[in-house]
Amino acid sequence: MITISESAQEHFVKLLDKQAPKTRIRVFVVNPGTRTAECGVSYCPEESVEKDDTILAFNGFEAVLDHESTPFLEDAEIDFVTDQMGSQLTLKAPNAKARKVSDDSPLRERVQYFIESEVNPGLASHGGNVQIVEITEDGLVILQFGGGCNGCSMVDVTLKEGIEKQMLAEFEGEITGVKDTTEHQAGEHSYY
């Protein structure tokens, strides 16, 4: 479920040695399954452990996951890296913004997961996002751009050379193309 590198485990052991006995770490997601999802790690005293929490044993400590965050922490990785700028704890949770779906899930769910995990993180650097409007019977995915993508002169390139190429490869034989229904007008959130 969660991978914690050896260096991160050593880091947590050192931190927890300075805390009250039986203190664990809690790994969580705030606003799981949304665009604003963020992951975090905090101390978890014994009295803060809930009945429906998942407890994972690591080398010298335990990690606690709350029931709501657990499915969004699948494939998460925690590392402790040191470089010329110093040391920092990194947490990568590719499923925090969208719950991972199985290969046999309905097409719309798989496309939605792909958009939230692969497409929207790239668009977010320009304050943009995209969402599904519909998937037609003939496999055409109709999308609507939002945020900084509204009014962007590169939206056609993003759609055809980026999103459509990725989606046709990922969903080969299931989708036939991608179309944009957004009215692209310059606005206060547009990226130029």
Solvent accessible surface area in square Angstrom, and as a share of the most:
residue,aa,sasa,rsa
1,M,110,0.49
2,I,14,0.07
3,T,86,0.50
4,I,8,0.04
5,S,33,0.21
6,E,137,0.62
7,S,44,0.29
8,A,0,0.00
9,Q,28,0.13
10,E,102,0.46
11,H,39,0.18
12,F,4,0.02
13,V,45,0.26
14,K,134,0.57
15,L,59,0.29
16,L,18,0.09
17,D,111,0.57
18,K,164,0.69
19,Q,67,0.30
20,A,66,0.51
21,P,123,0.78
22,K,147,0.62
23,T,19,0.11
24,R,38,0.14
25,I,4,0.02
26,R,37,0.13
27,V,0,0.00
28,F,53,0.22
29,V,10,0.06
30,V,77,0.44
31,N,77,0.39
32,P,23,0.14
33,G,35,0.34
34,T,62,0.36
35,R,105,0.38
36,T,92,0.53
37,A,6,0.05
38,E,122,0.55
39,C,43,0.26
40,G,16,0.15
41,V,44,0.25
42,S,49,0.32
43,Y,95,0.36
44,C,1,0.01
45,P,49,0.31
46,E,79,0.35
47,E,146,0.66
48,S,45,0.29
49,V,40,0.23
50,E,107,0.48
51,K,210,0.89
52,D,85,0.44
53,D,19,0.10
54,T,48,0.28
55,I,74,0.38
56,L,42,0.21
57,A,84,0.65
58,F,47,0.20
59,N,121,0.62
60,G,66,0.63
61,F,16,0.07
62,E,57,0.26
63,A,0,0.00
64,V,0,0.00
65,L,0,0.00
66,D,35,0.18
67,H,122,0.55
68,E,116,0.52
69,S,2,0.01
70,T,23,0.13
71,P,38,0.24
72,F,16,0.07
73,L,0,0.00
74,E,68,0.31
75,D,65,0.34
76,A,1,0.00
77,E,92,0.41
78,I,2,0.01
79,D,48,0.25
80,F,46,0.19
81,V,58,0.33
82,T,99,0.58
83,D,81,0.42
84,Q,172,0.76
85,M,176,0.79
86,G,36,0.35
87,S,62,0.40
88,Q,109,0.48
89,L,64,0.32
90,T,36,0.21
91,L,46,0.23
92,K,132,0.56
93,A,19,0.15
94,P,73,0.46
95,N,1,0.01
96,A,6,0.05
97,K,70,0.30
98,A,13,0.10
99,R,133,0.49
100,K,87,0.37
101,V,39,0.23
102,S,62,0.40
103,D,136,0.70
104,D,128,0.67
105,S,18,0.12
106,P,85,0.53
107,L,41,0.21
108,R,115,0.42
109,E,85,0.38
110,R,44,0.16
111,V,0,0.00
112,Q,62,0.27
113,Y,44,0.17
114,F,19,0.08
115,I,0,0.00
116,E,16,0.07
117,S,25,0.16
118,E,96,0.43
119,V,7,0.04
120,N,9,0.05
121,P,65,0.41
122,G,49,0.47
123,L,19,0.09
124,A,61,0.48
125,S,89,0.58
126,H,83,0.37
127,G,50,0.49
128,G,4,0.04
129,N,29,0.15
130,V,0,0.00
131,Q,84,0.38
132,I,14,0.07
133,V,67,0.39
134,E,83,0.37
135,I,39,0.20
136,T,40,0.23
137,E,190,0.85
138,D,100,0.52
139,G,6,0.06
140,L,49,0.24
141,V,0,0.00
142,I,12,0.06
143,L,0,0.00
144,Q,77,0.34
145,F,6,0.03
146,G,21,0.20
147,G,32,0.30
148,G,1,0.01
149,C,10,0.06
150,N,45,0.23
151,G,17,0.16
152,C,26,0.16
153,S,107,0.69
154,M,106,0.47
155,V,11,0.07
156,D,98,0.51
157,V,75,0.43
158,T,40,0.23
159,L,9,0.05
160,K,94,0.40
161,E,102,0.46
162,G,27,0.26
163,I,5,0.02
164,E,26,0.11
165,K,120,0.51
166,Q,78,0.35
167,M,0,0.00
168,L,65,0.32
169,A,79,0.61
170,E,102,0.46
171,F,8,0.03
172,E,144,0.65
173,G,81,0.78
174,E,72,0.32
175,I,7,0.04
176,T,95,0.55
177,G,5,0.05
178,V,2,0.01
179,K,106,0.45
180,D,29,0.15
181,T,67,0.39
182,T,22,0.13
183,E,132,0.59
184,H,59,0.26
185,Q,110,0.49
186,A,76,0.59
187,G,32,0.31
188,E,162,0.73
189,H,129,0.57
190,S,17,0.11
191,Y,105,0.40
192,Y,176,0.67
